[in-house]
Amino acid sequence: MLSGVKAGLVSADVLRREQQELRRHERSTKHLEEESRHTETVFRDKSGRRRDLAQERLEQQQEAEAKSERDEQYARWGKGLAQGRQQQQNVEDAIKEMQKPLARYIDDQDLDRMLREQEREGDPMAEFIKKRKAKENKEKKEKPRYNGPAPPLNRFNIWPGHRWDGVDRSNGFEQQRFARIANKKAVQELAYKWSVEDM
């Protein structure tokens, strides 16, 4: 039978022996049952190593947070950073203007500053102000650039130095390379047009 005792007609001695044997077996496995009652389940991966579920949950949570931050940043970038700053500036300006009284007088400093900063067409002092601002910004020295006739193309799109005299002293490799690339592209385009010609 499933319980481990004999089936059918059994004498009392045999039945008593089997019951004693079952009790002895239960007593010998009782401590194992007690030990296993309070133990935690061990989870293993395919290779048989133990898995730390708390650590895995923590890593997944950190990955989800990093992904949400990245998505939020991309959403901000998609809307445009400069436009967002401009919109924020507009809101701050509107709040500042709402706090002022409705009537603006001639001694209003914000209005005066705003009108001074505007550039108007035909202003005789505008050129002087531009030169002064340019002189203030000249502290940032820029490297001199070549400004002559358009230089020949090269495969790295490197602009020539500011001291270049405009004479092309190459052996013609760059021109041959660009000619090969253009020829290859033209052949591919012609082959594609030929392949879809009868559709």
C-alpha positions as CSV (number, residue, x, y, z in Angstrom):
1,M,0.0,0.0,0.0
2,L,1.0,3.6,-0.2
3,S,1.6,3.9,3.5
4,G,4.2,1.2,3.4
5,V,2.2,-1.6,5.2
6,K,1.2,-4.9,3.6
7,A,-2.1,-5.1,1.9
8,G,-4.8,-7.8,2.4
9,L,-5.4,-10.0,5.4
10,V,-2.5,-9.5,7.9
11,S,-2.0,-11.0,11.4
12,A,-1.9,-8.7,14.4
13,D,1.9,-9.3,15.0
14,V,2.8,-8.3,11.5
15,L,0.5,-5.2,11.8
16,R,2.0,-4.2,15.1
17,R,5.6,-4.6,13.8
18,E,4.8,-2.5,10.8
19,Q,3.3,0.2,12.9
20,Q,6.3,0.3,15.2
21,E,8.6,0.5,12.2
22,L,6.5,3.4,10.8
23,R,6.7,5.2,14.2
24,R,10.4,4.7,14.4
25,H,10.9,6.0,10.9
26,E,8.7,9.0,11.7
27,R,10.8,9.7,14.9
28,S,14.1,9.5,12.9
29,T,12.8,12.0,10.3
30,K,11.1,14.3,12.8
31,H,14.2,16.4,13.4
32,L,14.7,16.8,9.7
33,E,11.1,18.0,9.4
34,E,11.6,20.5,12.1
35,E,14.8,21.8,10.6
36,S,13.3,22.2,7.1
37,R,10.2,23.9,8.4
38,H,12.0,27.3,9.0
39,T,14.5,27.2,6.2
40,E,14.2,29.5,3.2
41,T,13.8,28.3,-0.4
42,V,17.0,28.2,-2.3
43,F,16.7,29.4,-5.9
44,R,19.3,28.3,-8.4
45,D,20.1,29.4,-12.0
46,K,20.7,27.0,-14.9
47,S,24.3,26.3,-14.0
48,G,23.3,25.4,-10.4
49,R,24.6,28.5,-8.6
50,R,22.5,30.1,-5.9
51,R,20.6,33.2,-6.9
52,D,20.3,36.2,-4.6
53,L,16.8,37.4,-5.3
54,A,17.0,40.5,-3.1
55,Q,20.1,41.6,-5.0
56,E,18.5,40.9,-8.3
57,R,15.4,42.8,-7.3
58,L,17.6,45.8,-6.3
59,E,19.6,45.7,-9.6
60,Q,16.3,45.6,-11.6
61,Q,15.0,48.6,-9.6
62,Q,18.2,50.5,-10.2
63,E,18.1,49.7,-13.9
64,A,14.4,50.8,-14.1
65,E,15.3,54.1,-12.4
66,A,18.2,54.7,-14.7
67,K,16.0,53.9,-17.7
68,S,13.2,56.3,-16.5
69,E,15.8,59.1,-15.9
70,R,17.2,58.5,-19.4
71,D,13.7,58.5,-21.0
72,E,12.9,61.7,-19.1
73,Q,16.1,63.3,-20.3
74,Y,15.4,62.3,-23.9
75,A,11.9,63.7,-23.6
76,R,13.3,67.0,-22.4
77,W,15.8,67.0,-25.3
78,G,13.0,66.1,-27.8
79,K,11.1,69.2,-26.8
80,G,14.2,71.4,-27.2
81,L,16.5,72.7,-24.4
82,A,16.7,76.3,-25.7
83,Q,12.9,76.4,-26.1
84,G,12.4,75.1,-22.6
85,R,14.7,77.7,-21.1
86,Q,13.0,80.4,-23.2
87,Q,9.6,79.2,-22.0
88,Q,10.8,79.2,-18.4
89,Q,12.2,82.7,-18.8
90,N,8.9,83.9,-20.3
91,V,6.9,82.5,-17.3
92,E,9.3,84.2,-14.9
93,D,9.0,87.5,-16.7
94,A,5.2,87.2,-16.8
95,I,5.1,86.5,-13.0
96,K,7.4,89.5,-12.4
97,E,5.2,91.7,-14.6
98,M,2.0,90.6,-12.8
99,Q,3.5,91.7,-9.5
100,K,4.0,95.3,-10.8
101,P,1.2,97.8,-10.7
102,L,-0.9,98.2,-13.9
103,A,0.3,101.8,-14.7
104,R,4.0,102.1,-15.7
105,Y,5.7,105.4,-15.2
106,I,8.7,107.0,-16.8
107,D,10.9,106.1,-13.9
108,D,10.3,102.4,-14.2
109,Q,13.8,100.8,-14.2
110,D,12.8,97.5,-15.8
111,L,11.0,99.2,-18.7
112,D,14.0,101.6,-19.2
113,R,16.5,98.6,-19.2
114,M,14.4,96.7,-21.7
115,L,14.1,99.6,-24.1
116,R,17.8,100.3,-23.9
117,E,18.7,96.6,-24.7
118,Q,16.5,96.6,-27.8
119,E,18.4,97.2,-31.1
120,R,16.6,99.5,-33.5
121,E,17.2,99.9,-37.2
122,G,18.8,103.2,-38.1
123,D,20.2,103.7,-34.6
124,P,23.5,105.7,-35.0
125,M,24.9,104.4,-31.7
126,A,24.1,100.7,-32.5
127,E,27.4,100.3,-34.3
128,F,29.4,101.7,-31.4
129,I,27.6,99.5,-28.9
130,K,28.3,96.4,-31.1
131,K,32.0,97.2,-31.3
132,R,32.2,97.7,-27.6
133,K,30.4,94.3,-27.0
134,A,32.8,92.7,-29.5
135,K,35.8,94.1,-27.7
136,E,34.5,92.8,-24.4
137,N,34.0,89.3,-25.9
138,K,37.4,89.4,-27.5
139,E,38.9,88.1,-24.3
140,K,38.1,84.7,-25.7
141,K,40.8,84.3,-28.3
142,E,39.8,82.2,-31.3
143,K,42.4,80.5,-33.5
144,P,42.8,82.2,-36.9
145,R,41.0,80.4,-39.8
146,Y,41.8,80.1,-43.5
147,N,39.7,82.6,-45.4
148,G,40.4,82.3,-49.1
149,P,39.0,80.5,-52.1
150,A,37.3,77.2,-51.3
151,P,39.9,74.5,-50.6
152,P,39.8,71.1,-52.3
153,L,37.9,68.5,-50.4
154,N,39.7,65.8,-48.5
155,R,38.4,62.5,-47.0
156,F,38.6,63.8,-43.4
157,N,36.9,67.2,-44.1
158,I,39.9,69.0,-42.5
159,W,40.0,72.7,-43.2
160,P,43.4,74.1,-44.2
161,G,45.5,76.1,-41.8
162,H,45.2,80.0,-41.8
163,R,48.7,80.3,-43.4
164,W,47.9,78.1,-46.5
165,D,48.7,79.9,-49.7
166,G,46.0,78.2,-51.7
167,V,48.3,76.0,-53.9
168,D,47.2,72.3,-54.1
169,R,50.4,70.3,-53.7
170,S,48.7,66.8,-53.4
171,N,49.4,63.9,-55.7
172,G,45.7,63.6,-56.7
173,F,44.8,60.7,-54.5
174,E,41.9,62.5,-52.8
175,Q,40.4,63.5,-56.2
176,Q,40.7,59.9,-57.5
177,R,39.1,58.6,-54.3
178,F,36.1,60.9,-54.6
179,A,35.8,60.0,-58.3
180,R,35.7,56.2,-57.4
181,I,33.1,56.8,-54.7
182,A,30.9,58.8,-57.1
183,N,31.3,56.3,-59.8
184,K,30.4,53.4,-57.5
185,K,27.3,55.3,-56.3
186,A,26.2,56.0,-59.9
187,V,26.6,52.4,-60.9
188,Q,24.6,51.2,-57.9
189,E,21.8,53.7,-58.6
190,L,21.8,52.7,-62.3
191,A,21.6,49.0,-61.3
192,Y,18.7,49.7,-58.9
193,K,16.8,51.7,-61.6
194,W,17.4,48.9,-64.1
195,S,16.2,46.2,-61.6
196,V,12.9,48.0,-60.9
197,E,12.3,49.3,-64.4
198,D,9.6,46.8,-65.4
199,M,7.6,47.0,-62.2
